[in-house]
Amino acid sequence: MTRQHRHLDEDDVRVRPGRRKARPRSKERPEHAEAEPAVVMTVDRGRFTLEKDDGTELYAVKARELGRKGIVVGDLVDVVGDVSGDVDTQARIVRRQERRSTLRRTADDTDPVERVIVANATQLAVVTATTDPEPRTGLIDRAVVAALDANIEPMLVLTKTDLKPADELLALYGPLDIPVFTIDDRRVPDALRATLADESTVLVGHSGVGKSTLVNALVPAADRLTGHVNAVTGRGRHTSTSVVALHLPGGGMIIDTPGIRSFGLAHVDVGRVIHAFGDLEAMTADCPRACSHDEEECALTSALADDPSDELVERIASLRRLIRSRTDAPDQAEAD
């Protein structure tokens, strides 16, 4: 499927200039050879908390020469000015280094503006509870698609399994061949800790699924607020209000994000979803032109006729569910 128009990200959003006549800008930009590297840990109303390579924490604002270039948590930047980290000091971000990965979402499947959630993450952990609130597979599927499209390794973390077994979700997501971890009574398994070590992992999930509880278990000093689930609506209260990066005691970083209700995929070409299934992609050579891989004429349908094994049936069903998560109605991520 080809895009009808170029999707915009937050760097492209234009702000109408004021009526006051601006001074002409010089085309020459300072090189800032003395700039020091740092990573963005939090963003709060135009002010950034950074951390230098030596662990020094400092505050900074974005330099004017960066223009509309957005800065998000996880970005690697170059800073000048007072980089001592002393109280009441402030540096300036003068460059954003090239991003290795960018996790994006849109408000819905028709929104042309892409919202960057985090930069340079290597893994995405979709956190969902088995109950209270009930799992919504729409958001899980869409987050997995966004991660795969951004070359970020997805995983699934199932919480509250002491209240309800994870059998249904394990059966549904097992064929995707992504890591799945279960948390029983807030006990974080050693296998999950090992998978997070030395990686940059962003946590995504609905409110009330236990993200903040998980963060506090992984980083005891984090002291993230935890909330409860509304008994009437079944929705959780937003306890995390901003994106924040935290160091793991054993190395690596986790990035906590506020609970979300929808995950638009307007920026994802549905034709790229098949790339996450290398074994199935090899079977699509004889597909008709512009095949969506979710139709009767698809070569995968013929492959099922030749090999109706449970494993192949489940793999193709998982692929087609992810494809439909991109092409379903805009509110599907919230409704599921």
C-alpha positions in Angstrom: 0.0 0.0 0.0 1.5 3.4 -1.0 1.1 6.5 1.1 -1.2 9.1 -0.3 0.7 11.9 1.5 3.8 12.4 3.6 3.1 12.0 7.2 4.4 14.8 9.4 6.1 14.5 12.7 6.3 17.1 15.5 9.3 18.7 13.9 7.1 19.7 10.9 4.4 21.4 13.0 4.6 25.1 12.2 3.9 27.9 14.6 2.5 31.2 13.2 5.1 33.9 13.8 4.2 37.0 15.9 3.6 40.4 14.4 6.8 41.8 15.7 9.4 42.1 13.0 12.1 39.6 13.6 15.8 40.4 13.1 17.2 38.7 10.0 19.0 35.5 10.9 22.5 34.8 9.9 22.9 31.7 7.6 26.1 30.9 9.5 25.6 28.6 12.5 28.2 28.2 15.3 30.0 24.8 15.2 30.1 24.5 19.0 33.3 22.4 19.0 33.3 22.6 22.8 29.9 20.9 23.1 29.6 17.9 25.4 27.4 14.9 24.8 24.5 14.0 27.1 21.3 11.9 27.0 17.8 13.3 27.6 16.3 11.7 30.7 13.1 13.8 31.1 11.2 16.6 29.3 9.1 19.1 31.1 7.5 22.1 29.4 10.5 23.0 27.3 13.1 22.2 30.0 15.2 19.1 29.7 16.9 17.0 32.3 20.1 15.5 30.9 22.8 13.2 32.0 26.4 13.4 30.8 28.7 10.4 30.3 30.2 10.9 33.8 26.8 10.7 35.4 26.4 14.5 36.0 22.8 15.6 35.9 22.1 19.0 34.4 19.2 21.1 33.2 19.0 22.6 29.7 16.9 24.4 27.2 16.9 24.1 23.4 19.0 26.5 21.5 17.3 28.8 19.0 19.4 27.4 16.1 17.7 24.0 16.5 14.5 25.5 15.3 11.5 23.1 15.2 13.7 20.0 15.7 12.1 18.0 18.5 13.9 16.7 21.5 12.5 13.7 23.4 13.6 11.3 26.1 16.3 9.0 24.9 17.8 11.5 22.5 21.6 11.9 22.4 22.4 15.6 22.3 25.3 18.0 22.5 25.2 20.8 25.1 27.1 24.0 25.7 27.1 26.6 28.5 27.2 25.8 32.2 27.4 22.0 32.1 28.6 21.6 35.7 25.2 20.5 37.0 25.4 22.9 39.9 22.2 24.3 41.5 20.5 27.0 39.4 22.6 26.4 36.3 21.3 25.8 32.9 22.9 24.6 29.6 21.8 24.8 26.0 21.1 21.9 23.6 22.8 22.8 20.3 22.6 19.5 18.4 20.6 16.4 18.3 22.6 13.4 17.2 21.2 11.0 14.7 18.6 8.6 16.2 19.2 4.9 16.0 15.5 4.2 16.4 12.3 6.3 16.8 9.2 4.9 18.4 6.2 6.9 17.1 2.4 6.8 17.3 -0.4 8.9 16.0 -3.6 10.0 17.7 -5.6 7.8 15.3 -5.2 6.1 12.0 -5.9 9.2 10.0 -3.8 11.8 11.9 -1.0 13.1 9.7 1.1 14.2 12.7 3.4 11.6 14.2 4.2 11.9 17.9 7.6 10.6 18.9 7.3 8.7 22.1 11.0 7.9 22.7 14.3 7.9 20.8 17.1 5.3 20.7 15.2 2.5 22.5 16.3 -1.0 21.7 13.3 -2.8 23.2 9.6 -2.2 23.8 7.8 -3.9 26.6 4.1 -3.9 26.2 2.7 -4.3 29.8 -0.8 -5.6 30.2 -2.7 -7.1 33.1 -4.6 -10.4 32.8 -7.4 -8.8 34.7 -8.4 -5.5 36.5 -8.3 -4.0 33.9 -9.1 -6.6 31.3 -6.5 -6.9 28.6 -7.2 -5.1 25.3 -5.4 -6.9 22.5 -5.9 -3.9 20.1 -3.3 -1.9 21.9 -0.9 -4.8 22.3 -1.1 -5.7 18.6 -0.6 -2.1 17.5 2.4 -1.5 19.9 4.0 -4.6 18.5 3.5 -3.4 14.9 5.0 0.0 15.8 8.0 -1.6 17.4 8.7 -4.0 14.6 8.3 -1.1 12.1 10.9 0.9 14.0 13.4 -2.0 14.3 12.8 -2.2 18.0 12.5 -5.6 19.6 9.0 -6.1 21.2 8.2 -8.2 24.3 5.1 -8.8 26.3 5.0 -8.4 30.1 1.8 -9.9 31.7 1.0 -8.7 35.2 -1.5 -9.8 37.9 -1.2 -13.4 36.9 -1.8 -14.3 40.5 -5.3 -12.9 40.1 -6.0 -14.6 36.8 -3.8 -17.1 34.8 -2.2 -15.9 31.6 -3.2 -18.9 29.5 -5.4 -17.1 27.0 -2.8 -14.4 26.3 0.1 -16.9 26.1 -1.9 -18.9 23.6 -2.7 -15.8 21.5 0.8 -14.3 21.4 3.0 -17.5 21.5 2.9 -17.8 17.7 4.4 -14.3 17.3 7.7 -15.6 18.5 8.4 -12.7 20.9 9.5 -12.9 24.5 6.6 -13.1 27.0 7.1 -12.7 30.7 4.6 -13.2 33.5 4.6 -11.5 36.9 3.0 -13.2 39.8 2.2 -11.1 42.9 4.6 -8.4 41.8 7.6 -10.7 41.7 9.8 -9.8 38.7 11.2 -13.0 37.1 15.0 -13.3 36.8 14.6 -13.9 33.0 12.9 -10.5 32.6 15.7 -8.8 34.5 18.3 -10.5 32.4 16.5 -9.4 29.2 16.4 -5.8 30.3 20.0 -5.6 31.3 22.3 -3.4 29.2 19.3 -2.5 26.9 17.2 0.6 26.6 13.6 -0.6 27.1 10.5 1.6 26.8 7.4 0.5 28.7 4.0 1.0 27.1 0.5 0.0 28.4 -2.9 1.1 29.5 -3.3 2.9 32.9 -3.7 0.5 35.8 -1.9 -2.5 34.3 1.0 -2.2 36.8 3.7 -0.3 34.9 4.6 1.9 37.9 4.6 -1.1 40.2 7.0 -2.9 37.8 9.3 0.2 37.6 9.4 0.4 41.4 10.4 -3.3 41.6 13.1 -2.9 39.0 14.4 0.5 40.3 13.6 0.7 44.0 14.8 4.3 44.2 12.3 5.4 41.4 9.4 5.8 43.8 6.8 6.0 41.0 3.3 6.6 42.1 0.9 3.7 41.8 -2.9 3.9 41.3 -6.0 1.8 41.2 -8.6 0.7 38.6 -12.0 2.3 38.6 -14.6 -0.4 39.5 -17.2 1.2 37.2 -15.2 2.0 34.0 -12.5 -0.6 34.4 -9.9 2.0 33.5 -6.8 2.9 35.5 -5.8 6.2 36.9 -2.9 7.9 35.2 -0.1 7.8 37.8 2.8 8.4 35.5 2.3 11.9 33.9 5.5 12.2 31.9 8.1 10.1 30.1 11.2 9.4 32.2 14.3 7.3 31.7 15.7 5.4 34.7 18.9 3.5 35.1 18.6 -0.2 36.1 20.8 -1.4 38.9 22.4 -4.1 36.8 23.0 -1.9 33.8 20.7 -0.6 31.0 17.8 1.7 31.2 14.0 1.6 31.3 11.8 4.4 30.0 8.4 4.7 31.7 5.6 6.3 29.8 2.1 7.5 30.9 -0.8 5.1 30.3 -2.4 5.4 26.9 -5.8 4.5 25.5 -5.0 4.4 21.8 -2.1 3.8 19.5 -2.6 5.2 16.1 -0.6 3.7 13.2 -1.1 6.2 10.4 2.7 6.3 10.0 3.1 2.5 9.4 2.8 1.1 5.9 0.7 -2.1 6.3 2.8 -3.7 3.6 5.8 -3.8 6.0 4.1 -5.9 8.7 5.0 -9.1 6.8 8.7 -8.3 7.3 8.3 -9.4 10.9 7.5 -12.9 9.8 10.5 -14.0 7.7 9.2 -17.6 7.4 5.8 -16.4 6.1 7.3 -13.7 3.9 9.1 -16.4 1.9 5.8 -18.0 1.1 4.3 -14.9 -0.4 6.4 -14.8 -3.7 3.3 -15.9 -5.7 0.9 -13.5 -4.1 -1.1 -11.3 -6.5 0.0 -7.7 -7.0 -0.7 -5.4 -4.0 -1.8 -8.4 -1.9 -2.6 -7.4 1.7 -1.8 -11.0 2.9 -5.2 -11.1 4.5 -7.4 -12.2 1.6 -8.5 -15.4 -0.1 -6.2 -15.0 -3.1 -3.1 -14.6 -0.9 -0.5 -17.3 -1.3 -0.6 -17.9 2.4 -4.1 -19.2 2.0 -2.8 -21.7 -0.5 0.0 -22.6 1.9 -2.5 -23.5 4.6 -4.3 -25.8 2.2 -1.0 -27.7 1.7 0.1 -27.6 5.3 -2.8 -27.2 7.8 -0.6 -27.8 10.8 -1.6 -26.0 14.0 1.7 -24.1 14.1 1.3 -22.6 10.6 -2.4 -21.9 11.2 -1.5 -19.9 14.3 1.4 -18.0 12.7 -0.7 -16.9 9.8 -3.6 -16.0 12.1 -1.2 -13.9 14.2 0.1 -12.1 11.1 -3.4 -11.3 9.8 -4.5 -10.1 13.2 -1.6 -7.6 13.2 -2.4 -6.5 9.6 -6.0 -5.9 10.6 -4.9 -3.9 13.7 -3.4 -1.4 11.2 -6.4 -1.4 8.8 -9.3 -1.5 11.3 -11.3 1.5 12.5 -9.4 4.3 14.3 -10.9 3.5 17.7 -10.0 -0.2 17.5 -7.0 0.1 19.7 -9.2 1.4 22.5 -12.2 -0.7 21.9 -10.6 -4.1 22.0 
